Structures are given as structure tokens and as C-alpha cells.
Amino acid sequence: MARPYVCTAMAALLLLGVAAVSTSKGLKGKEHQRASRIPSQFSQEERVTMKETLKAFPTVFRTSFIQHEVVGEYSHLFTIQGSDPRLLPYMLVSHIDVVPAPDQGWEVPPFSGLERDGFIYGRGTLDNKNAAMAILQALELLLIRNYIPRRSFYIALGHDEEVSGAGGAQKISALLQARGVQLTFIVDEGGFILDDLIPSIKKPFAMVSVSEKGALNLMLQVNMTPGHSAAPPKETSIGILAAAVSRLEQTPMPNMFGSGPLAMTLQQLASEFPFPTNIVMNNLWLFGPFVSRSLERSPLTNAVVRTTTAVTVFHAGVKDNVIPPVAQATVNFRIHPAQTCQEVLKLAKNIVADDRVQFHVLDAFDPLPVSPSDDQALGYQLIRQTLQSVFPEVNIIVPGICIGITDSRYYSNLTTGIYRFNPIYLQPQDLHSFHGINEKISVQGYETQVKFMFEFLQNADADQKPVPHLHEL
């Protein structure tokens, strides 16, 4: 493909960030208000701009066997009708909203989509407009080549994944369920080609997330009689709540190593570790407790082996000489696939062990089931096949857990196979640009992502066992 077309199309969607930034409900104060820089309600002109920019792909929009619908005012659903109705359809999922991006610290304006030194800069270049653009661009390039898919498929682009997905993905899912749609698999964001993220593994390897954590947001509240600070009680609402929060932080949830896909992941990676780590990983039946404790040392790997606890909001006090009547704290739990919301809630109450602390569930959803990754799992095997073709240097592909939360949770009623994978390299320095400053993707990396989707769409036309693609890009 021509590089100017790649960069222009990518920049077009990045410019939508002015009207598609997800504004978190929990962000308050002048700093966050400046960061969002837009009202929560969009004008009709902005809506038109948001919808029209996608039409950088004219062939997609004028092809007779493709139906385009706007769902929930801003989300997009494409239905691509295949030639063989016997084949169960699949769906590709992405989102076009992003988190706020203040100008401070950026080398280029965060919604400019400018190319510099071989990189495209802008909010959403990694999370997750790159995927939305790559899917549509690959489809456009195939259609130009007179491609007609055998297997029907859907493209779902949500507009509010960063704040909940309730207005986009949830409505798309409800629409598809009402139509009686069943899918053979779904591919969403959540996994990468990991390069140098595990220091002792020298080769890059692909991790396809086959499950994702659930979430539980609890508000802890303490009520007390207000009074003057000159004659304070032995304990205040703030002190009681602070002690409760401290107990939660100092008492982590149980280590769930051995439950879920992590043990399988390490076993498949075992031969890539140097001696003697390879011996340890090949004998987890013996060294499991040692590996389990080792994984707790890093925040990133700790998040994989257990339900995490994070105190994110604390409200208390009205004046420096007034004993506050109410103190509140919000605690966010990211729930391991081997646990449920109810189990975590019970554990949290037992840890706090103070009847003066009230527990209010703000929102909660359980982890998703682990999707199959065996030889019969069509979605997983198609990702594997396409990876081996587009990234021949990557010969290690393992299942994993997505510690983030994606739109895919709304589609669990449509399929048992949900796979989270973004076909780009992820290195240690890239971790800071997710929701951070100077988010960027290399032009070569984006072109390769388009190529991956270009081949994946053709590979998906297989009856069951993946077969080689037909068209060349």
C-alpha cells in the first residue's frame, strides 16, 4: 500500500479525537476539565464529522453486500455478507474513543496524527484507533481487488469503551442478540507481540488473551456525629475509614497461580528461558509455590496471579476545624478469572472486619470464561496462522489473561470464543504511552497491522481448518 494513503487515513481518524474523547465520570477538578476540552454533549456538526470521517474508505461504503449502521448515535456496526451461508460468522471489535490527552509534554499536538521520524503520533495510535483503521483499510484494499468473502462477518466499532461501553458495545450486542446472531469467534484488543518485556526471554512472542479480568467498584462509607475539632472523639470517620482502607491494601487477595491460563502460558514458554529457569518452568508441579511468590514482586505480573486492590477515590472533610460526619472511599478490584464478584466482596468484608464501615457496590461484573485455545478453536488458530505468515520471526504463540477491561465482555452471549490480540510489537518503553504522553505507532508497524488484517480476513474463509490466503497485498 502507498505510505501517504496509510498516514492520511490514520490522521483522519485521529482528528476525530476532538469530538470522540471519552470523558471519565470519575475525573473532576479544573485539571481534568482542561484535559478533556470538550462538552459531554456533541453538536450535530460534530456528529456528522465523526460519521463522515470513516468514509475515507469509499469502497467499503458503496459495496452492495456491506451494510453500515450507526448504533447508539456514535458507534458503528458493519455487516459483511459472505457468499456461503453455511459458515458461521465472526466479528472484529475495536473502539474509536480515547482518553483525554492534555497538550503538555507531547512532542506534537495529540490529535494531529503527524508523522515524525517514521512514527505516527496521536492519542489512539495504540489504544485503539489503530485497530479500527487497520480493519477498515484492509477490507477496503481487498474490495478494490474484487474480493468477496465466503464467511460473513461483522465489524463493531464502539464509541465509549474507555468509560463503560454501555452506550456502544452493549447496544450493538443487544441488537445482534435480538436478530438471533451467533458467532464462531470474536477478535478484540488486549494482546500483543511482546518484545523484551520478560528480560530472560530473548525472542519476541505473541500473547493472545483468552480471558479478561472482571471488576468490582466498592464504596466504603463511615458515618459519625459531626463536632468541633477542639474536642475530638477518640476516632473520627476519616480515621476509621483510613484504617479499613489500609487493611485492604496490606492484605492482598489470594494468589490464584495455577488457576486459569497462566500456568499453561509459562509451560509453553519454558524452553525459552535460560538454565536453570527452564527447569523450574518445566516442573511447576514442584516449583509452583516458588514461581507464584516470584510473580508477586512486580505490579504487572502480580496483576496476573491475583485479584488486585486499588484505592482510587477518597472523600472526607469540609473544614479544618470540623469533625466530618461522613468519609467515603472507592476501591477498585480487578477480579481474577478464578474468582467472582461475590467472593471478592465477602473477602473484602472479612479483611476490614469493622461493622462501622458500610459497603456499597457501585458496579460489578464477573470475569469472562476462558476461551478455548486448542487445535479446534477456529479463532485462535486463525490468529496463529496469520501470525506465522505475517510475522515469521515470531514462532511462539501463547494464551494469556487480559488485565484490562474491553468491550468484548458485552459479547459473551454471542460466542464462547473471544480472543484479544493487537498484531503489533510491544516493548517496555511503549507501556508508558498507553493513556500517557507521546502515544505513537511506527508507520511500518501500522502497515504490518493492515497486512495482518488483510490476510486474516481471507484466512477466515476456511471451512474449519485454516488454509493459505489467496490475495497478495
Stockholm file with secondary structure:
# STOCKHOLM 1.0

chainA/1-473         MARPYVCTAMAALLLLGVAAVSTSKGLKGKEHQRASRIPSQFSQEERVTMKETLKAFPTVFRTSFIQHEVVGEYSHLFTIQGSDPRLLPYMLVSHIDVVPAPDQGWEVPPFSGLERDGFIYGRGTLDNKNAAMAILQALELLLIRNYIPRRSFYIALGHDEEVSGAGGAQKISALLQARGVQLTFIVDEGGFILDDLIPSIKKPFAMVSVSEKGALNLMLQVNMTPGHSAAPPKETSIGILAAAVSRLEQTPMPNMFGSGPLAMTLQQLASEFPFPTNIVMNNLWLFGPFVSRSLERSPLTNAVVRTTTAVTVFHAGVKDNVIPPVAQATVNFRIHPAQTCQEVLKLAKNIVADDRVQFHVLDAFDPLPVSPSDDQALGYQLIRQTLQSVFPEVNIIVPGICIGITDSRYYSNLTTGIYRFNPIYLQPQDLHSFHGINEKISVQGYETQVKFMFEFLQNADADQKPVPHLHEL
#=GR chainA/1-473 SS CCHHHHHHHHHHHHHTHHHHBCCCTTCCSHHHHHHHCSCSSCCHHHHHHHHHGGGGCHHHHHCTTEEEEEETTTEEEEEECCSCTTSCCEEEEEECCBCCCCSTTCSSCTTSCCEETTEEESTTTTTTHHHHHHHHHHHHHHHHTTCCCSSCEEEEEESCTTTTSTTTHHHHHHHHHHTTCCCSCEEESCCCEECSSSTTCCSCEEEEEEEECEEEEEEEEEECCCEETTSCCSSCHHHHHHHHHHHHHHSCCCBCTTSSSHHHHHHHHGGGSCTTHHHHHTTHHHHHHHHHHHHTTSHHHHHHHBCEEEEEEEEECSSTTEECSEEEEEEEEEECTTCCHHHHHHHHHHHHCCTTSEEEEEEEECCCCCCCCSTTCHHHHHHHHHHHHHCTTCCCEEEEEECSCCGGGGGTTTCSCEEECCCSEECGGGGGGTTSSSCEEEHHHHHHHHHHHHHHHHHTTSSSSCCCCCCCC
#=GC SS_cons         CCHHHHHHHHHHHHHTHHHHBCCCTTCCSHHHHHHHCSCSSCCHHHHHHHHHGGGGCHHHHHCTTEEEEEETTTEEEEEECCSCTTSCCEEEEEECCBCCCCSTTCSSCTTSCCEETTEEESTTTTTTHHHHHHHHHHHHHHHHTTCCCSSCEEEEEESCTTTTSTTTHHHHHHHHHHTTCCCSCEEESCCCEECSSSTTCCSCEEEEEEEECEEEEEEEEEECCCEETTSCCSSCHHHHHHHHHHHHHHSCCCBCTTSSSHHHHHHHHGGGSCTTHHHHHTTHHHHHHHHHHHHTTSHHHHHHHBCEEEEEEEEECSSTTEECSEEEEEEEEEECTTCCHHHHHHHHHHHHCCTTSEEEEEEEECCCCCCCCSTTCHHHHHHHHHHHHHCTTCCCEEEEEECSCCGGGGGTTTCSCEEECCCSEECGGGGGGTTSSSCEEEHHHHHHHHHHHHHHHHHTTSSSSCCCCCCCC
//
